[in-house]
Amino acid sequence: MSLFACTLLVSLGACVFIVLTEQLHGQFTFDHVDGVQKFHTTPVPRIGGAGVYLGLVAAWSLARENVHDTLEPMLIAGLPALVMGLAEDVTRRVSVRARLVATMASGVLICLVTGSALDHVDVPLVDDVLALPTMAVIFTAFAIAGLANSINLIDGFNGLAGGTLAGCSAALSVLAAAVGDTELAYAAALLATATAGFWLVNFPFGKIFLGDGGAYFGGFALAWIAVELPMRNPAVSPWESLLVCAYPVIETLYSILRRAFTRQSPGAPDARHLHSLLMTCWVAQRVPGWPRWAQHALVSLPLWVLAAGPALLGLGLAHHPTEHLVMAFAGVFAVYHLIYRGLSCRLNTHPAVVRQHP
């Protein structure tokens, strides 16, 4: 059996097992159906991240030496993010700050274990600061924690977070393979494969969610590969990695800016994310008679396209000047803004739709 088939089957099998035994652990692992960001109507296990992690552990145990050595620090350093996320999934008592600190700890830990950190972003003055090893580690930890929380932010509809995580990982794998970094290409492809095992249970029926543990660990792993790729391969710009991961990153940046303009806490939950507006203002209005699981799955389809666009740009603009990559990222941000504003204006014009779909 191939390494990828084993990874997929272990992840898939673990997620299926969680679903089949949900009555035994549901009192601890079921997601709530109430809350401003909740659109599902039936309790669902939210520990799908355990399946993703186990799939990667299986890959690590079977991989040849170089790939084994690339996966090992990721699996070890990702434990704080995974464990703290799973603790929130089960107890629902772990604060946002504690989870943020855990993901940052994972970022610091992998820098220390591998001896690598993001020491340049091709921006004058910023690169001068990042030339200091301590600042590079701090910046890397913040960047990793930010992307980990970005994946958690979009984990709201069937297939959305899993599909995005798998797609971004696959794109990074292609970038790594293009510059001859076979070990990192394998690591990224295995992350995509392990995530695909979860995705097959999550989409389209939403039988399991990634949860905080899965989102934080998956986001951490994706972020580390995105950091390590340009650090190991000078021909790759950090902006290429950023473009590949643009959709979840922009969702987070936009949410922070939006809440700042309305004087809300950056961590305050709300139902004004792009995926929430897409459900309320478009899907629920176009196909009101569809089952809720089908509506949720439909939300993910256009957002996968939105995630794939900048990822393909990142691949297409490989080896281009930094200025081109920066302009491409700004263009993607502008497209996101226009889509968001269009849906937001529709929500403001027809506020009753919010009451129809709490």
Beta strands, then each sheet from edge to edge (+ up, - down):
end
